[in-house]
Amino acid sequence: MEETKKYNGYSNYSTWRINLEILDGLEWEERTSAEALQDLVEEIVFGDSDINTLQSGYAQAFISDVNFYELSNFINEEFDLETILDQMNEFECYLCGQEIEKEDSIVCPDTCPDCLEGI
């Protein structure tokens, strides 16, 4: 049995390279699955091109080595962490409940009509 060699913290070279060159820098609005990532990568790599060429065969072989489960776990962990941090940075106005961003403020920065009534 062939031993898989880790590469730069990833399970193999293909996984690291696909993450670096295709997925890095994409913004995720929701959690993702390994299957969705594989579909995305294949769409980016192949688009509408003919997949029955020599070059496509090599690309398909390279992509087949990618550990999309590892990448989806990484993305989902990052997404969950960003969501938690975003929630920690959200504050509500003490008077009206409107979302405010400054931690040191307890009322809306541009005092809204609801807040004026409460003063």
Secondary structure, DSSP 8 states (H G I E B T S, - for coil): ------BTTBSSHHHHHHIIIIITT---SS---HHHHHHHHHHHHHTTS-SSSHHHHHHHHHHHT--HHHHHHHHHHHHHHHHHHHHHT-EE-TTT--EE--TT-SS-TT--HHHHHH-
